[in-house]
């Protein structure tokens, strides 16, 4: 596991087809051995069930490898929806 986390900043909301594209990006990193990942959601205004599923699957995969997965900088719309 690398000492410094890799920060992923989605460039769009994580809904529908963009959730699948985001999944490919995250799992390409995981499959390359990158298991210290932070997901910066400061620009994400919406996430649907597919997006949540992608985040959970990535977290579970990284944890099984002894890595670290965190969500950081939750945007205001997501904060209002989930917290």
Kinemage of the C-alpha trace (Angstrom):
@kinemage 1
@onewidth
@group {chain A} dominant
@subgroup {mainchain}
@vectorlist {calphas} color= white
{ca unk a 1} P 0.000 0.000 0.000
{ca unk a 2} L 1.347 3.408 -0.920
{ca unk a 3} L 1.963 5.898 1.863
{ca unk a 4} L 0.197 8.769 0.110
{ca unk a 5} L -3.420 8.355 -0.951
{ca unk a 6} L -4.514 8.643 -4.555
{ca unk a 7} L -7.300 11.184 -4.751
{ca unk a 8} L -10.038 10.622 -7.298
{ca unk a 9} L -12.266 13.578 -8.136
{ca unk a 10} L -15.273 12.562 -10.240
{ca unk a 11} L -15.878 15.094 -13.012
{ca unk a 12} L -19.639 14.564 -13.014
{ca unk a 13} L -22.459 13.271 -10.874
{ca unk a 14} L -22.260 9.546 -10.167
{ca unk a 15} L -25.509 8.442 -11.738
{ca unk a 16} L -26.505 6.040 -14.501
{ca unk a 17} L -23.859 5.474 -17.169
{ca unk a 18} L -21.400 7.817 -15.440
{ca unk a 19} L -21.452 5.451 -12.441
{ca unk a 20} L -20.225 2.631 -14.690
{ca unk a 21} L -17.476 4.834 -16.115
{ca unk a 22} L -16.462 5.805 -12.579
{ca unk a 23} L -16.431 2.133 -11.583
{ca unk a 24} L -14.033 1.306 -14.433
{ca unk a 25} L -11.707 4.105 -13.335
{ca unk a 26} L -11.645 3.033 -9.680
{ca unk a 27} L -11.240 -0.672 -10.397
{ca unk a 28} L -8.463 -0.030 -12.937
{ca unk a 29} L -6.558 1.603 -10.087
{ca unk a 30} L -7.382 -1.185 -7.628
{ca unk a 31} L -6.363 -3.844 -10.164
{ca unk a 32} L -3.090 -1.965 -10.673
{ca unk a 33} L -2.378 -2.392 -6.948
{ca unk a 34} L -3.436 1.054 -5.770
{ca unk a 35} L -5.209 0.462 -2.487
{ca unk a 36} L -4.927 3.806 -0.704
{ca unk a 37} L -7.723 5.831 -2.271
{ca unk a 38} L -9.676 8.947 -1.347
{ca unk a 39} L -12.816 9.893 -3.262
{ca unk a 40} L -13.283 13.674 -3.333
{ca unk a 41} L -17.005 14.353 -3.790
{ca unk a 42} L -16.805 18.148 -3.593
{ca unk a 43} L -18.011 18.529 -7.204
{ca unk a 44} L -20.620 15.771 -7.118
{ca unk a 45} L -24.147 17.068 -6.667
{ca unk a 46} L -26.026 13.781 -7.139
{ca unk a 47} L -25.397 10.082 -6.669
{ca unk a 48} L -27.874 7.288 -7.354
{ca unk a 49} L -28.063 3.672 -6.207
{ca unk a 50} L -25.595 2.589 -8.915
{ca unk a 51} L -23.099 5.171 -7.697
{ca unk a 52} L -23.492 4.065 -4.094
{ca unk a 53} L -23.037 0.452 -5.197
{ca unk a 54} L -19.770 1.395 -6.957
{ca unk a 55} L -18.432 3.127 -3.832
{ca unk a 56} L -19.342 0.179 -1.606
{ca unk a 57} L -17.816 -2.369 -4.007
{ca unk a 58} L -14.594 -0.340 -4.241
{ca unk a 59} L -14.408 0.022 -0.472
{ca unk a 60} L -14.954 -3.704 0.060
{ca unk a 61} L -12.342 -4.655 -2.536
{ca unk a 62} L -9.750 -2.302 -1.057
{ca unk a 63} L -10.444 -3.432 2.513
{ca unk a 64} L -9.992 -7.092 1.490
{ca unk a 65} L -6.519 -6.134 0.263
{ca unk a 66} L -5.694 -4.348 3.520
{ca unk a 67} L -5.956 -0.916 1.938
{ca unk a 68} L -7.593 2.355 2.881
{ca unk a 69} L -10.695 3.894 1.276
{ca unk a 70} L -12.256 7.167 2.360
{ca unk a 71} L -14.807 9.609 1.009
{ca unk a 72} L -13.724 13.210 1.494
{ca unk a 73} L -15.162 16.679 0.882
{ca unk a 74} L -18.815 15.744 0.563
{ca unk a 75} L -20.614 18.476 -1.412
{ca unk a 76} L -23.389 20.470 0.245
{ca unk a 77} L -26.184 18.764 -1.786
{ca unk a 78} L -24.884 15.332 -0.781
{ca unk a 79} L -24.406 16.412 2.818
{ca unk a 80} L -28.027 17.550 2.973
{ca unk a 81} L -29.234 14.327 1.423
{ca unk a 82} L -27.219 11.859 3.498
{ca unk a 83} L -26.322 13.495 6.817
